[in-house]
């Protein structure tokens, strides 16, 4: 997996690049739709390819391990074969899901014992078997097993958690070295920087992670409730330490404004459930601002949801579907939001290459945060 930097913005840390991945090139900056259980909610693979044109999506190790299970995925030739997806897949290690079910898990040095949210059965995730599971899923990009600390978090807890995440990372690399890629494609491990919102811990973690030879590097433990200013400060600090010639992935971020600000700090890859989750609740992101399609003001508005991104459906029609609780509403709104997110990062890339990213970004942040 090679990463070629094409252009760096002169007035910020923004970069445009190409990540040459096993299932096709990925132009960066990139937003990756979240397909937790082998599906991007309400959006078909055909729409993802033909309309949204996503070169990479996410799957989740925790959910796919529990259902449909590794055995069936291996029979299908991995998640690519199972879901009929011939582009790239990144899998989260399950660390965030373990964080989110704090009342059903126990963390120890060996790994994490947790109860299934499906049937209450007990399971153990270790750095080793999480790598093995992601190998079997067939992920092009495998994430290291880590602990995502909550916010707020005491310094001592964050420090101990960070050190354990580093020890787990060493075990992840060892397991990658001991095992072979599956399904005829190379698989790359991305380590994850932790450290909560403590600059000294983020610096320690970034330096440790940067000392590892990897195809890319991730920043975790942000967008968990901390103020945006802290997110940006930690991202800026870490980007100043991670290797300049490798992609940087900020996990779980975020709003359109968050993405633009973090591109300007040097982030290349993003994911978030927000475009699809908010779409199912009637919130649309557009280049002119945020629309709550349930509002009465759209009831008789026959103009397109977006002339460029979603020209075939009117706001009045989508509002009608939404308040009528029609399934098609979720599909149209989710497809729109994902298309907008991909449009946004592609526009950012264009302006980085053209040399006017900083001024374009400042104007766009104001527009995308406006409520219509």
PyMOL commands that set and color helices and strands:
alter all, ss='L'
color gray80, all
select helices_A, chain A and resi 45-52+61-66+70-75+78-83+95-100+102-104+127-137+155-178+199-210+228-239+256-265+274-280+296-298+315-323+327-354+357-368
alter helices_A, ss='H'
color red, helices_A
select strands_A, chain A and resi 2-8+15-21+24-28+30-34+56-60+88-92+105-107+112-115+122-125+141-143+188-193+216-219+247-250+269-271+283-286+289-292+304-306+310-314
alter strands_A, ss='S'
color yellow, strands_A
deselect
rebuild
show_as cartoon
